[in-house]
């Protein structure tokens, strides 16, 4: 006989935090995360997921604290620790009284910094005997808020000695070998040290908008890059060796640890943390080279009207910042986030600047309430790269910028291909802005909540060279606050939020002779059906909604999400399709694609897994606000249009679902 108590944080009456948890007969312990202020007696209601091997009950934290203290003075060892002993096994609850604000960290008994809001259960404890009922009931997929996740193990940094030749696709789809392995000295055992963040400086490094840099700041940046390009080719700080790090993690040079599956840091929740670390270490290396601790990378401020052009300092052929492998026809144009290689220009009759702001606003408005939609889906050790994983909307936007900068001709050097992308100095300004958009998302949407309460995310690990030429390991939990990493972003206007640009689709609705919108009959549009369909031309289908006329409170708790299922594509190809939503009223809908919901975009890259050629994935689009904007809240069905822009792919289906938001 044994008892486990597994914590669960939620909001009590009046919005105050209250800790509840599970008591189960499994002999497992986990950490309680914070004090509760609401009272109530412990209940003994069996969990719906309980089974003969795992029976769970709720407890009230006030009752538990009384039980833990047993009359002992607050702050004593007995008050901090509960020991539940039976004839077979005991388990302990630690840190019951050590709760803090839900965005703060504490150091646990393993010395790791762990956010107090994490509701994930330590996997080592789970494997001690958690029954299948409780285990299965608490795992969540895309859109579910991780209340208690214990599935799989985190992706770990690879065995560096096993780095092998990677490959990139040519214009004919063939595989070309490429050496991406960093120059580790393998003549002796490789020493990897856990990285400790330096003490916060008195003055944080400030990353500034590239188009607003002073001439002195431009010259300093140019000098730093020049120094890295002049280093010996095998030096870990050299520009090419730093570029190889991206190639290795993104083009198949590593297998996952203890697995034959390739390691990939795109297409999942690893995308933002890995790239944050990548440019962080590059920034610190540049500062070390020029002897300036205040040095910070610039960001390409393409989410502002004045920052959408190529920054001038990257266009001087005599500068170390210049790269000849760029689409020169775009040098004097504002970036177009509707761009695709197969269609040089975006949809007609639109202002690309305002369309860009509308696109970014759509991402924050409708994807923001669900971190998986914004940042990407979970991936755990042993997962197949690309397969069934979902890129976040921010990564899809990021992919457009890569394609906009890279050459049109395959293999789309440099920015337009994963293996070569970091050879362009503009890569770092681009990713600094993606990182900045993540910080805005955290502050504007999440309110500094933890994105994923899941230790498989928090404990995922990577390896880099630091500014002291040491090989160091890092975990995601170390990069969740940019100020803890010693930098901040220049305060510039967030135009896509403050100016509230229009969100209507670019192509206007066709009009009849009287000027009224032309309507198409329902008879020409049907549901998608059970059979996959090639996206060789526009697909328009009716999709039923799970619920109509929801209240504002219901919409805050659950977001309405359009899912494009079983997207099958050829890995090496660049790919893009756009998604539009239209109303369906009285058996007809307004001609034209409708209102823009988002895009699926892929950069050219190569991964050869089991089948070697094709992969299937999904893409989800938040549409809650969109449906309000077009007046479809009470409609039982909507019309969805998929517009192919680039690449060859097949769509498996469409459906709409409700997913739990961060507000629940």
SESELO-732979 format. One record per atom (N, C-alpha, C): x, y, z. Coordinates in steps of 0.2 Angstrom, whole numbers, plus 5000, padded with zeros to 4 digits. Layout:
SESELO-732979
XYZ;...
This chain:
SESELO-732979
500449945000;500050005000;500450065000;500350114996;500750174996;500250234994;500550294995;500150354993;500550404989;500250434984;500650484980;500250544980;500550604980;500250664980;500550704974;500150714969;500450754963;500050814962;500450874962;500150934962;499850964956;499351004957;499051034951;498851104953;499151154949;498951224951;498351244947;497951284950;497351314946;497151374950;496651414947;496451474950;495851454954;495851484960;495251474965;494751534964;494351534969;493851594969;494251654969;493951704965;494251774965;494951774961;495051724957;495651724953;496351704957;496251694964;496851674968;497051604967;497751594967;498051534965;497851484971;497651424969;497551364974;497851304971;498151264975;498451204973;498051144975;497851104970;497551044971;497950994969;497850924970;498250874967;497950814967;498250764965;498050694965;498350654971;497950614974;498250564979;498150494976;498650464974;498550394971;498950344974;498750284973;499150224976;499650204972;500250234972;500750214967;501450224969;501550254975;502250254978;502650304974;502350364971;502750414968;502750474971;503250514971;503150584974;503250634968;502950694969;503150754965;503150814969;503350864966;503450934970;502750974970;502550994976;502051044976;502351114974;501951154970;502251204967;502051274971;501551274975;501451344978;500951344983;500951394987;500451394993;499751414990;499251384994;498551404992;498251444997;497851484996;497551525001;496751515002;496451474997;495751454998;495751395002;495251385006;495251325011;494751275008;494451235012;494051175010;494351115013;493851065014;494051005016;494350955010;494750915011;494950865006;494450825004;494350814998;493850764996;494150694994;493650644994;493950584992;493550554986;493450594981;493150574975;493550544971;493450484969;493950444964;493950484958;494550484955;494650514948;494350474943;494050504938;493750474932;494250424929;494850434929;495350394926;495650344930;495350334936;495650284941;495550214939;495950174941;495850104939;496050064945;496049994945;496149954951;496949964953;497349984948;498049994950;498250064952;497750104951;497950174952;497250214954;497150224960;496550264962;496750334964;496450384962;496650454963;496150494966;496250534971;495850584974;496050654974;495650694974;495850764975;495950784982;496450834984;496550854990;496550934990;496350964996;496351034997;497051055000;497451104997;498051114999;498051145007;497551175009;497551195016;497551145020;497151095019;497051035023;497750995023;498050995017;498650955016;499250995020;499251055020;499751095024;499651085032;499051075034;498851065041;499150995043;499050945038;499250875039;499950875039;500350915035;501050915034;501350935040;501050995043;501351025049;501250985055;500650955056;500450925062;500550965068;500451025068;500551065073;501251095074;501651075069;502351105070;502351175068;502851215070;502951285069;503051295061;502751345058;502851355051;503551365050;503751345044;504451345042;504951295045;504651245049;505051195052;505151145046;505651095048;505751045043;505051005042;504750985047;504050955047;503550985043;503551055043;503151095040;503251095032;503951085030;504051085023;504051025020;504050965024;504050905021;503550855023;503250825019;502750775021;502950705020;502950665025;503150595023;502550545025;502350515019;501750465020;502050395020;501950365025;502250295026;501750245026;501850195022;501450135023;501950075024;501650015024;502049955025;502449935020;502349965014;502849945008;503250005006;503050065005;503450115002;503250185005;503650235005;503550295007;503650345001;503350405001;503450454996;503450525000;503750574997;503750635000;503550694996;503250744999;503150804995;503550854998;503950884993;504450934995;504151004993;504451054997;504351124995;503651144995;503251114999;502551135000;502451215002;502851235006;502851305008;503251355004;503551324999;504051364995;503751394989;503151404988;502851424982;503051504981;503051524974;503251594973;502751614967;502851674964;502451694959;502551644953;502051634949;502051574944;502551584939;502851644938;503351654933;504051654936;504151644942;504751644945;505051564945;505751564947;506051494947;506251484954;506351414955;506751394961;507251344960;507651334964;508151274963;507951214967;507851154963;507551104966;508151064969;508051004972;508550964975;509050934971;508950944964;509450914959;509950974957;509751034959;510151094958;509951134951;509351104948;509151134942;508651184944;508651244939;508151294940;507451274937;506951274941;506351244939;505751294940;505351314935;504851364936;504351334941;504151374946;503651354950;502951334947;502851364941;502151354938;502151284934;502751254934;502751184930;502251134933;501851104930;501351054932;501550984930;502150984926;502350924924;502650874929;502450814928;502650764933;503350734931;503850724936;504450704935;504350624932;504650614926;504550554923;504850494927;505450504930;505750454934;505250434940;504850474942;504350454947;503750424944;503550444938;503050414935;503150334934;503750324931;503950254930;503950214936;503950234942;503950194948;503350154949;502750184945;502150144946;501550174945;501550234942;500950264940;500450224936;499850214937;499450164934;499250194927;499050154922;498850174916;498250224915;497850224920;497250264920;497450334921;497750354926;498050424927;498550444922;498950404921;499450414916;499150444909;498750404907;498450414900;497950474900;497650484906;497150544906;497450614906;498050614909;498350684910;498750704904;498950664899;499350684893;498950724889;499150774886;498750814881;499150824875;498750844870;499050854863;499050924861;499050934855;499051004852;498451044855;498551104858;498051144860;497851124867;497951064870;497751054877;498251094882;498051124887;498451154892;498751104896;499451094896;499751044900;499651054907;499251014910;499151014917;499650974921;499750914918;500150864921;500450814915;501050824913;501250794907;501850744909;501750684907;502250634908;502350584903;502350604897;502450564891;503150574888;503450514887;504150514884;504650544888;505150564885;505750594888;505950654884;506350704887;506550764883;507050744878;507050784872;507550784867;508250804870;508750764870;509350784873;509850804868;510450834870;510950854865;511250784862;511450794856;511650724853;512350704855;512550644854;513250624855;513650654849;514050704851;514450744847;514950704842;515250654845;515650614842;515350574836;514750574836;514350534831;514150574825;514350634825;514150684819;514350654813;513950654808;514050624801;513950674796;514050654790;513950694784;513250704783;513050764782;512350784781;512250794773;511650814771;511550824764;511050874763;511050904757;510550954755;510350944748;509750964747;509350944740;509650994735;509750964729;509851004723;509251014719;509251054713;508651074710;508251014707;508650954707;508250894704;508050844709;508150874716;507850824721;508350784724;509050784721;509550734723;509850754730;510150714733;510550724739;511250744738;511450794740;512150814740;512550814747;513050784748;513350784754;513650844756;513650864763;513850924765;514150914772;514750944774;515050934780;514850984785;514450974790;514251014795;514551014802;514950954803;515150944810;515650994812;515551024818;515951074821;516651044822;517151074823;517851054824;518051034831;517650984833;517850954840;518450914840;518850924845;519450884846;519350814849;519350764845;519150704847;519750654848;520350684849;520950644851;520950634858;520450664862;520350644869;519650654870;519450624876;518750624878;518450694878;517850704874;517650774874;517250794880;517450854883;517250874889;516650924888;516050904890;515550954890;515350974897;515351044897;515151074904;514451104904;514051094909;513451124910;513551204910;513151234906;513351314905;512951344911;513351394914;513051434919;512951504917;512351534917;512251604915;512751644919;513051694915;513451744919;513051784923;513351814928;512951854933;512751914929;512051934930;511751994926;512252054927;512352084921;512852144921;512452204924;512752254926;512452314928;512052344923;512252334917;511952364911;511852314906;511152294904;511052244900;511252264892;511452214888;511552224881;510852244878;510852294874;510252314870;510252294863;509852254861;509852244854;509352294850;509652324845;509252384842;509052364835;508552404833;508352394826;508852404821;508952364816;509552374811;509552434808;508952464806;508852524802;508952584806;508952574813;509052634817;509752634820;510252594818;510852594821;511252654819;511652684823;512152734822;512752714817;513052754814;513652734810;514152704814;514252724820;514752694825;514552624826;513952614827;513652544829;513652494823;513552524817;513652484811;514352464810;514852514811;515552494810;515752444815;515552454821;515752404826;515452334824;514852324822;514652264820;515052234814;515152274809;515552254803;516252234805;516552264810;517152244812;517152174816;516652164820;516552104823;516452044818;516052054813;515951994808;516551984804;516952044803;517552034799;518051994803;518152004809;518551964814;518451894813;517751874814;517651804814;517751774807;517651814802;517851784795;518551774794;518951814797;519751814797;520051754801;519651724805;519951674810;520051614806;520551564808;520651504805;520051464804;519951434798;519351394796;519151344802;519651314805;519451264810;519351294817;519351364818;519251394824;518551394826;518351374832;517651364834;517251434833;517551484834;517251554833;517251574826;517551544821;517551574814;516851574812;516751624807;516051634804;515751564801;516151534798;515951474794;515751414799;516251404804;516051354809;515451374813;515351434815;514651454818;514051434813;514151444807;513651434802;513551354802;514051314803;513951244803;513551214809;513551254814;513151234820;512451224818;512151274814;511451274812;511351224807;511851214802;511851154797;511751094801;512151084806;512151014809;511550994813;511251044816;510651034820;510051034815;510051064809;509451074805;509451034798;510051004797;510150964790;510350894791;510250864797;510350794797;511050764799;511450804802;512150784804;512150744810;511650754814;511550714821;510950664821;511050614824;510450574826;510350594833;509750584835;509550594842;509950544847;510050564853;510350524857;509950454858;510350394858;510050334859;509450314854;509550344848;509050334843;509350334836;508950304831;509150314824;508850364821;508450404824;508050454821;508450524821;508450554816;508850614815;508550674820;509050714822;508850774826;508750834822;508150864824;507950924820;507650974825;507851034825;507651084829;507051134826;506851114820;506351154817;505651114818;505151144816;504451104816;504151084822;504351114828;504151094834;504251154840;504151134846;504251184851;504951194853;505451164850;506151174850;506351234846;506051254841;506251304837;506451364840;506051394844;506251464847;506751454852;506751404857;507251404862;507951394859;508051344854;508651324851;508951384847;508551424843;508851484840;508951544845;508651544850;508851594855;509551584858;509651524860;510351504862;510851514856;510651494850;511151504845;511351574844;510951614843;511151684842;511451714849;511251694854;511551714861;512251704861;512451644860;513151624860;513551664854;513251664848;513551704843;513751774845;513251804848;513251874851;513851884856;513851834861;514351834866;515051824863;515151784858;515751774854;515951834851;515551874847;515751934844;515951984849;515651994855;515852034860;516452024862;516651954863;517251934866;517851954861;517751944855;518251954849;518452024849;517952074850;518052144849;518152174856;518152134861;518252164868;517752214870;517152194869;516552244871;516052204873;515952204880;515452164883;514752194882;514652254879;514052284878;513752274871;514152234867;513952224860;513352184860;512852204856;512252164855;512152164847;511852104845;511652094838;511052144837;510952164830;510452204828;509852164826;509252184826;508652144824;508352184818;508152144813;507852164807;507052174809;506952244809;506252264812;505752264806;505652204803;505152204797;504452194799;504252204806;503652214808;503452284809;503852334807;503652404807;503752424800;503352474798;503352504792;504052524789;504352564794;505052594792;505652534792;505452484794;505952424795;505952374790;505452374785;505352314781;505852314775;506252364774;506752354768;507352324771;507752294766;508352264768;508752324771;509052314777;509452364781;510052384776;510152444775;510652464771;511352434772;511552424779;512252404780;512352334777;511852294775;511952234773;512052234765;511952294762;511952294755;512652324752;513052334756;513752364753;514152304751;514352294745;514752234743;515452234746;515752294749;516352294752;516352284759;515752274762;515652254769;515652184770;515852164776;515852094778;515152074780;514652114780;513952104781;513652084774;513952094769;513652074762;513752004761;513151984757;513151914755;512951914747;513351884743;513051884736;512451834734;512351794739;511851744738;511151764741;510951824738;510351854740;509951864734;509251874734;508851894729;508951974728;509351984723;509452064722;508852104720;508352064717;507852104715;507352134721;507552104727;507152124733;507552184737;508152204734;508552244739;508152314740;507752334735;507452404736;506752394737;506452344739;505752334740;505652314747;505052334750;504852314757;504752234756;504952204762;504752134762;504052114761;503952064758;503252044756;503151974760;502751974765;502651914769;502151864765;501951884759;501451834755;501851804750;502551814750;502951794745;503051714744;503151694738;503251624737;503751614730;504151564730;504651564724;504251554718;503751514718;503351504712;502951564709;502851604714;502451664712;502751724715;503151764711;503651814713;503251864717;502651884715;502251944718;501751914722;501551944727;500951924731;500251934728;499751924731;499051934728;499052004725;498652014720;498652084717;498152134721;498252194719;497852254722;497952264730;498552244732;498652254739;499252294741;499252324746;499852354749;500252304753;500852284751;501252234755;501352254762;501452324763;501652344770;501052334775;500452354772;499852344777;499652274777;499752234772;499652164772;500152124777;500752144777;501252114782;500952134789;500752194791;500552204797;499952164799;499452154794;498852114795;499052044796;499552014793;499751944794;500051934801;500451984803;500751974810;500251984815;499752024814;499252034819;498851974819;498651944814;498251884814;498651834818;499251824817;499651774821;499551784828;499651844831;499651864838;498851854840;498451874836;497751874838;497451804839;497451764834;497151704834;497551644836;498251644835;498651594837;498951604845;498951664847;499251674853;498951644859;498251634860;498051604866;498251534867;498451494862;498651424862;499451424860;499851414865;500651414864;500851364858;500451304857;500651264852;500551294845;500051334844;499851364838;500351414836;500651454841;501151504840;501851484840;502051434844;502751414845;502851344841;502351294841;502451234838;502251174843;502151114840;501951064844;502451024848;502350994853;502750954857;503150904853;503750894854;504150834851;504550804857;504650744857;504950704863;505450654860;505950634864;506450594862;506250534858;506550524852;506250464848;505750484842;505550554843;505050574838;505450584831;505050574826;505250574819;505250644817;505850674814;505850744812;505350754807;504950814807;504450824802;503750794803;503850724804;503250684804;502750694809;502150714807;501550734812;501750794816;502250824816;502450884820;502150944817;502050994821;501751054818;502151114820;502351154814;502651214815;502151264818;502451314823;502051364825;501951414820;501451464821;501351514816;501951564815;502351574821;502851614820;503451584816;503551514816;503951484812;503751494805;503151484803;502951494796;503051564794;502951614798;503151684796;503951684795;504251654799;505051654799;505251624792;504951574790;505051534784;505051584778;504451624778;504351674772;504951714771;505251744777;505851784777;506451754774;506551694776;507151654773;507051644765;506451634763;506351624756;506351694752;506151744755;506151814752;506951834751;507351814756;508051834755;508451794751;508351724751;508751674747;508651684739;509151654736;509051654728;508451614726;508151634720;507551604718;507751534715;508351524712;508551464709;508751414714;508451344713;508651294718;509451284718;509751274723;509551254730;509351314734;509251374731;509051434735;509551454740;510151454739;510651484743;510551554745;510751584750;510951554756;510451544761;510051594762;509551594767;508951554765;508851534759;508351494757;508451414758;508951394761;509051324762;509351324769;509151274773;509351264780;510051254781;510351214776;511051204777;511551264776;511351314772;511751374771;511451434774;510951434777;510551494780;511051534784;511351504789;511751544793;512451574790;512551564784;513151594781;512951664779;512351684779;512151754778;512151794784;512451844785;512451884791;511751914793;511351914787;510651944789;510251884793;510451824792;510151774796;510051794804;510651824806;510651834814;510151894815;510151944811;509651994812;508951974811;508851924807;508151894806;507951854812;508351814815;508251774820;508251814827;508551874827;508451914833;507751944833;507551964827;506851984827;506351934829;506451874826;505951814828;506051804836;506651814839;506651804846;506351864849;506351924847;506051984849;505251974849;505051944844;504251934843;504051884849;504551834850;504351784856;504351824862;504751874863;504751914870;504151954870;503851984864;503252014864;502651974866;502651914863;502151864864;502151844871;502651834875;502651824882;502351874886;502551934884;502351994888;501652014887;501452014880;500852044878;500251994879;500451924877;499851874877;499851834883;500451804885;500551754890;500551794897;500751854897;500751884904;501351854908;501851834904;502451794908;502251734911;501651704909;501551634910;502051584907;502151534910;502551484906;502251454900;502551454895;502251434888;502051354889;502451314891;502251244891;502451214898;501951194902;502151164909;502351094908;502851084905;503051014903;503851004903;504050954907;504750954908;505050924902;504750894897;505050874891;505250934887;504950994888;505151054885;505651084889;505551094895;506051134900;506651094900;506751034900;507350994900;507650974894;507350994888;507650984882;508351014882;508850984879;509551014880;509951014873;510351064872;510751074866;511451084869;511951084864;512651094865;512951154860;513351194863;513551254859;514351264861;514651304857;515351334859;515151404863;515451414869;515351474872;515851524870;515851584873;516351634872;517051624874;517151564878;517751544881;518051484877;517751464872;517951414868;517751344871;517351344876;517151284879;516551254876;516451184876;515851154874;515451144880;514851184879;514351184885;513651154883;513351134888;512651104887;512151154890;511651164887;511051204890;510451174890;509951194894;509251174893;508751224892;508251214890;507751264888;507551304894;507551274900;507351314906;507751374907;508351374904;508851424905;508751484901;508351484896;508251534891;507551564891;507151554896;506551584896;506451654898;506951684900;506951754902;507551794899;507451834894;508051864890;508451904895;508151934900;508551974904;508951934909;508751874910;509251834914;509851814909;509751824903;510351804898;510751864897;510551924900;510951984899;510752034894;510152024890;510052074885;509252084885;509152144882;508452164881;508452194874;507852214872;507652234865;507552314865;507752354861;507552424860;506852424860;506552474863;505852494864;505652524857;505352494853;505152524846;504352514846;504052554842;503252544842;503152474839;502652444842;502352384840;501752394835;501852404829;501352434825;500852394823;500952324823;500352284821;499852274826;500052294833;499652294838;499252364839;499652414839;499352484840;498952514834;499152494828;498852524823;498252484820;498152424823;497552384821;497352384814;497852354810;497752354802;497152314800;496952324794;496352274792;496652204791;496152164792;496352094791;495952054785;495552094781;495252064775;495752034770;495551984767;495951954762;496152004756;496751994753;496952044748;496452044742;496251984739;495851984733;495152014734;494952064731;494252084732;493752034729;493152034732;492651994730;492352014723;492251974719;491951984712;491352024713;491152074708;490552104709;490152094702;489452094703;489052084697;488952154694;488552164689;488452224685;488152274690;487752264695;487452314699;487952334705;488552304705;489052314710;488952274717;488452234717;488352194723;488852134723;489052104729;489552054728;489251994725;489551964721;489351904717;489351844722;488851794722;488851744727;488851674723;489151624726;489251564723;488751514726;488451474722;487951424725;488351364729;487951344734;488251294738;488351224734;487951224729;487951164725;488651154722;489051204721;489751194718;490251184724;490051184730;490551174736;490251124740;490651074742;490451014746;490951014752;490850964756;491350944762;491950914758;492450914762;493150894759;493050824757;492750784761;492750704760;493350664763;493250604763;493750554766;494350544762;494350564756;494950544752;495450604751;496050594752;496550644751;496550674744;496650744744;496650774737;497250814736;497550814730;498150844728;497950924728;498450964731;498351034730;498651064724;498451034718;498651064712;498351124710;497751134713;497351194711;496951214718;496651274717;496251294723;495751244726;495751224732;495251184735;494751224740;494151214738;493651254742;493151204745;493051204752;492651154755;492251184761;491651154762;491251164768;491551124774;491551164779;491851134785;491351144791;491051094794;490651104800;490951134806;490651174810;490951194816;490651154822;491051144827;490851104833;490251144837;490251204837;489851244842;489751314839;489151344840;489051414837;488851454843;488851524842;488551574846;488851564853;489551554854;489851554860;489851624864;489851624870;489951684874;490651704874;490751764876;491451794876;491851744881;491551724887;491951684892;492151624889;491651594885;491851524882;492351534877;492351584873;492951594868;493651614872;493551634877;494251644881;494451584883;494051534885;494251474888;494451424883;494151424877;494251384871;494251414865;494851404861;494851444855;494651394849;494351424844;494151384838;494651384833;494851324831;495451304827;495251264821;495551294815;495451254809;496051214808;495951144807;496551104806;496551074799;497151084796;497251054789;497650994791;497350934789;497650874791;498050834786;498550794788;498850744784;499150784778;499550834779;499850874773;500450834771;500450804765;501050764763;501450804758;502050814759;502450854754;503150814753;503450834748;504150814746;504650854750;505050824754;505450854759;505950914756;506250904750;506750954748;506351014745;505751014744;505451064740;505251124745;505351184743;504951244746;504251234745;503851254750;503151244750;502751304753;502251314750;501751364753;501051354750;500551364755;499851374753;499551414758;499051454756;498751504760;498051484762;497751504767;497151474770;496651534771;496051534768;495551584769;494951554771;494551594775;493851574778;493351624775;492751594773;492251634771;491551614774;491051654774;490451634777;490051594772;489651554775;489151514771;488451524774;488051564770;487351584772;486851574767;486351544769;485751524765;485951494758;486451444759;486651404753;487151434749;487451484750;487851514746;488451554750;488951574746;489451614749;489751664744;490051724747;490251774743;490851744739;490851764732;491451734728;492151764730;492651734729;493251754731;493451704737;494151704739;494351664744;494151674751;493951744752;493751754759;494251794763;494251784770;494751814774;495351774776;495951804775;496551764776;496651744783;496751674784;496851644791;497551634792;497951624787;498651604788;498951564783;499651544784;499951514778;500351454781;500451404777;500951344778;501451364774;502151364777;502751384773;503251334775;503651314770;504251274772;504851304768;505451294771;506051314768;506351254765;506751254759;507051194757;507551164762;507451104762;507951064767;507850994765;508250954768;508250884767;508350844773;507850794773;507850744779;507650674775;508050624776;507950554774;507850514780;507250494781;507050454786;506850384783;506450344787;506250284784;506050274777;505550314775;505350304768;505750344763;506150404766;506650434762;506350494757;505750494756;505450544751;504950594754;504450564757;503850604759;503750604766;503450654769;503250664776;502550684776;502250674782;501550704783;501550744789;501250794789;501250844795;500550874795;500450914800;499750954800;499951024801;499351064801;499451134802;498751164805;498851194811;498151224814;498251294814;497651324813;497551404812;496951424817;497151464821;496651494826;496151544822;495551534823;495051574819;494551604823;494551604830;494051634834;493951704832;494451744832;494351814831;494151824824;494351784819;494251794812;493451784811;493151734814;492451724813;492051774816;492251804821;491951864824;491951924819;492551934816;492651984811;492151984805;492051924803;491651914797;490951894798;490751894805;490051894807;489851824806;490251774807;490051704806;489951664813;489951704818;489851664825;489251614826;488751634822;488151594823;488051544817;488551544813;488451494807;488651424809;488351374806;488451304808;489051284804;489251314798;489751284794;490151354791;490751344789;491051394786;491351364779;491551404775;491851384768;492651404769;493051354768;493751354769;494051344762;494551394760;494851394753;495651384755;495951334751;496651324751;496951344745;497351394745;497651424738;498351404738;498551354733;499251334732;499651394730;500251404733;500751454730;501451424728;501651374731;502251344729;502351274731;502651234727;502751164729;502251114727;502351054729;501850994727;501650964733;501050954735;500850924741;500150904740;499950854745;499250824745;498950844752;498350854752;497950874759;497550814760;497550794767;497150734769;496450754771;496350814774;495650834776;495650894780;495050914782;494950984785;494450964791;494551004797;494050994802;494151054807;493651074810;493651124815;493551094822;493951124827;493951094834;494051154839;493851134845;493951184850;494551164855;494951204856;495551194860;495651234866;495851204872;495951244878;496451294877;496351354880;496751414879;497151424886;497651464886;498051484892;497551524897;496951544895;496551584899;496151534904;496151464902;495651424906;495951404913;
